[in-house]
Amino acid sequence: MRGIVAALVGVTGAVMFAMHATATAPLRVCADPNNLPFSNERGEGFENKLAEMIARDLGTHVEYTWWAQRRGFLRSTLNAGACDVVMGYPHDAELAATTKPYYRSEYVFVTRRTRRLNVSSFNDPRLRHLRIGVQLIGDDGANTPPAHALSRRGIVDNLVGYPVYGDYRTNSPPSEIIAAVARGEVDIATAWGPLAGYFASRQREPLDITPVSPLQDGPALAQSFAISMATRRNDPERLGQLNHFIDTRRAAIDRVLDQYHVPRVAEGT
């Protein structure tokens, strides 16, 4: 009997040690060091705040690997073993296991409030005459969904491109497209909702954010996207932890997104 008890105590101790080790291991996150409102190396983005919440729930701390979020980001970070979690990634990503979405946002129109343009559709005829800021991805000038929607309608000569990545010698370079609207350099811009909402709220010139009306151009030109957290496909335990966080901390997550003026739409929109 004493041998059995001793064996049980030994097993229990080993289990407790393993649980403690798991709980105190850092939450290893790969993130962009200069990409507000999502993340930066000072921990000021909403993805930083959510990572801190997860770490607190696990009784540990966040340990970052910083990497500019360009093409090949997952391959060079998460899938290379440099971290265990990416805090924001499209839900249908093929290169990683993604959680259930924790928000869904959309592209929006951004205008100066004093202009009272109230444009909400790419079919608005005024877009043929307004200077329109659009986001471009990469050095090859790849197009975002709004740029595709505009070009499909023959609206190309009055577009002004702003790189998503930009010059990393400046703070949060993707914000330039919103600042251009505030300065009056363009009449209207189309931008990803979280970026637009956050930086519009920080301009001296009041700006209006108007959701892009759903298109009839097919799923290839969707303007709203579900965003999840990502981990490696061979890490189901971590995926379960992240999904549990999303399920149990939904209200807290929404409060953080509200603080950063992230526009959201219902799933399936």
C-alpha positions in Angstrom: 0.0 0.0 0.0 2.8 2.4 0.9 4.4 1.7 -2.5 1.1 2.5 -4.3 0.7 5.7 -2.3 4.3 6.7 -3.0 3.8 6.0 -6.7 0.6 8.0 -6.8 2.3 10.9 -5.0 5.1 10.7 -7.5 2.7 10.7 -10.5 0.7 13.6 -9.0 3.9 15.6 -8.4 5.0 15.0 -12.0 1.6 16.1 -13.3 1.7 19.3 -11.2 5.2 20.1 -12.3 4.2 19.6 -16.0 1.1 21.9 -15.5 3.3 24.5 -13.8 5.9 24.4 -16.5 3.2 24.8 -19.2 1.6 27.7 -17.3 4.8 29.6 -16.8 6.3 29.0 -20.2 6.1 32.3 -22.1 3.4 33.0 -24.7 5.6 33.2 -27.8 4.1 35.7 -30.2 5.4 36.8 -33.6 4.3 40.3 -34.5 5.1 43.4 -36.6 7.1 46.0 -34.6 5.6 49.0 -36.4 2.1 48.3 -37.5 -0.5 50.2 -35.4 -3.3 49.7 -34.6 -2.4 46.0 -34.6 1.0 45.8 -32.9 4.3 47.6 -32.3 7.3 46.9 -30.2 6.1 49.3 -27.4 3.0 47.1 -27.0 0.6 49.8 -28.0 -1.6 47.8 -30.5 -4.8 45.9 -29.8 -3.1 42.6 -30.7 -0.5 43.4 -28.1 -3.3 44.0 -25.5 -5.0 40.7 -26.4 -1.8 38.8 -26.2 -1.2 40.2 -22.7 -4.7 39.1 -21.7 -4.1 35.6 -22.9 -0.7 35.4 -21.1 -2.3 36.6 -17.8 -5.0 34.0 -18.1 -2.3 31.4 -18.5 -0.3 32.8 -15.6 2.7 33.7 -17.8 4.1 36.6 -19.9 4.4 37.4 -23.6 7.7 36.9 -25.4 7.9 38.5 -28.9 9.7 37.8 -32.1 9.4 40.9 -34.2 9.1 40.6 -37.9 7.6 42.9 -40.5 4.3 41.5 -41.7 5.0 41.1 -45.4 4.7 38.2 -47.8 6.4 35.1 -46.3 5.6 36.3 -42.7 4.2 32.9 -41.6 6.9 31.0 -43.3 9.7 33.0 -41.6 8.1 33.1 -38.1 5.3 30.8 -37.0 6.1 27.9 -39.3 9.8 28.3 -38.7 9.3 27.7 -35.0 10.2 31.3 -33.9 6.9 31.6 -32.1 3.7 29.8 -31.3 1.0 32.4 -32.0 0.2 35.1 -34.5 -2.5 37.3 -33.1 -4.2 38.4 -36.2 -4.5 36.4 -39.5 -7.3 35.8 -42.0 -9.5 33.0 -40.9 -9.2 30.9 -44.1 -5.4 31.0 -44.1 -4.0 27.8 -45.6 -0.5 27.9 -44.1 -1.6 27.7 -40.4 -4.3 26.5 -38.1 -6.6 29.3 -37.3 -9.0 29.8 -34.4 -12.6 30.7 -34.7 -12.8 34.4 -35.8 -12.7 37.0 -33.0 -13.8 39.8 -35.2 -14.9 40.5 -38.7 -14.1 43.9 -40.3 -14.4 45.4 -43.7 -13.0 48.0 -46.1 -14.4 51.5 -45.6 -14.6 54.9 -47.2 -12.8 57.7 -45.4 -13.8 61.3 -46.1 -13.5 64.8 -44.5 -16.6 65.4 -42.5 -16.9 68.9 -43.9 -17.2 67.5 -47.5 -20.4 65.6 -46.6 -19.8 63.1 -49.4 -21.6 60.1 -47.8 -20.2 57.8 -50.5 -21.0 54.2 -49.5 -20.8 52.3 -52.8 -18.2 51.7 -55.6 -21.1 52.3 -58.0 -21.5 55.9 -56.9 -20.9 58.0 -60.1 -19.0 60.7 -58.2 -16.1 58.3 -57.8 -15.2 58.9 -61.4 -14.3 62.5 -60.6 -12.9 62.4 -57.1 -9.3 61.8 -56.2 -9.4 58.4 -54.5 -6.7 57.0 -52.2 -6.2 53.2 -52.4 -3.9 50.9 -50.5 -1.3 48.9 -52.5 0.5 45.8 -51.3 4.1 45.2 -52.0 6.7 46.6 -54.3 4.9 45.2 -57.3 1.9 47.3 -56.6 -0.5 44.4 -56.0 -4.1 45.5 -55.6 -6.3 45.4 -52.5 -10.0 44.4 -53.0 -11.2 48.1 -53.3 -8.6 48.8 -56.0 -9.9 45.7 -57.9 -13.5 46.9 -57.5 -12.7 50.3 -58.8 -10.6 49.1 -61.7 -13.4 46.7 -62.7 -15.6 49.8 -63.1 -13.0 51.6 -65.2 -12.1 54.0 -62.3 -8.3 54.1 -62.6 -7.0 57.5 -63.8 -8.0 59.3 -60.6 -6.5 56.7 -58.1 -3.7 57.6 -55.8 -1.8 54.7 -54.4 -0.4 54.4 -50.8 1.7 51.4 -49.8 0.5 49.2 -47.1 4.0 48.5 -45.9 5.6 51.9 -46.4 8.8 53.2 -45.0 9.6 51.6 -41.7 11.8 54.6 -40.7 8.4 56.3 -39.9 5.9 55.3 -37.3 3.1 53.1 -38.6 3.6 53.9 -42.3 0.2 52.4 -43.4 -1.5 55.4 -41.6 -0.4 57.8 -44.4 -3.5 57.1 -46.5 -5.7 58.4 -43.7 -3.5 61.4 -43.0 -3.8 62.2 -46.8 -7.6 62.5 -46.5 -7.2 64.8 -43.4 -4.8 67.0 -45.3 -7.0 67.2 -48.3 -4.6 65.5 -50.7 -7.3 63.1 -51.8 -11.0 63.5 -51.6 -11.8 60.0 -50.4 -9.9 56.9 -49.5 -10.7 53.2 -49.2 -8.9 51.5 -46.4 -9.0 48.4 -44.2 -11.5 49.1 -41.4 -9.2 48.7 -38.3 -6.6 50.9 -39.8 -9.1 53.5 -40.9 -11.0 53.6 -37.6 -8.0 54.0 -35.4 -6.1 56.6 -37.4 -9.2 58.6 -38.3 -9.9 59.0 -34.6 -6.4 60.5 -34.2 -6.7 63.3 -36.9 -7.3 66.9 -36.0 -9.6 67.2 -39.0 -12.8 65.3 -38.3 -13.2 62.3 -40.7 -16.2 60.1 -41.5 -15.9 56.3 -41.8 -18.5 54.7 -44.0 -18.7 50.9 -44.6 -18.4 49.8 -48.2 -21.8 48.5 -49.3 -21.8 44.8 -50.1 -20.8 44.1 -53.7 -22.4 41.9 -56.3 -19.0 41.2 -57.9 -18.6 37.7 -56.3 -16.6 36.3 -53.5 -13.3 37.1 -55.2 -13.9 40.8 -54.5 -15.3 40.5 -51.0 -14.8 43.6 -48.9 -15.2 42.1 -45.4 -13.0 39.4 -43.8 -13.0 37.3 -40.7 -9.8 37.6 -38.5 -8.5 34.8 -36.3 -5.4 33.9 -34.3 -3.0 31.5 -35.9 -0.8 28.7 -34.6 0.9 25.7 -36.3 -1.2 22.9 -37.6 0.6 20.4 -35.4 -0.3 22.3 -32.2 -3.9 21.4 -31.3 -3.4 22.1 -27.6 -2.4 25.7 -28.3 -5.3 26.1 -30.7 -7.7 24.9 -28.0 -6.3 27.4 -25.5 -6.8 30.2 -28.0 -10.4 29.1 -28.9 -11.2 28.9 -25.1 -9.9 32.4 -24.7 -12.1 33.7 -27.5 -15.1 31.9 -26.1 -14.7 33.0 -22.5 -13.3 36.5 -23.0 -15.6 37.7 -25.8 -16.8 40.8 -23.9 -13.3 41.8 -23.0 -12.1 41.3 -26.5 -14.9 43.6 -27.8 -14.0 46.3 -25.3 -10.4 46.3 -26.6 -11.6 46.5 -30.2 -13.9 49.3 -29.3 -11.1 51.3 -27.7 -9.2 51.1 -30.9 -12.3 52.1 -33.0 -12.2 48.8 -35.0 -15.4 48.7 -37.1 -17.0 45.2 -37.1 -19.6 43.5 -39.2 -21.7 40.4 -38.4 -20.3 37.1 -39.6 -21.6 36.2 -43.1 -21.9 39.9 -44.1 
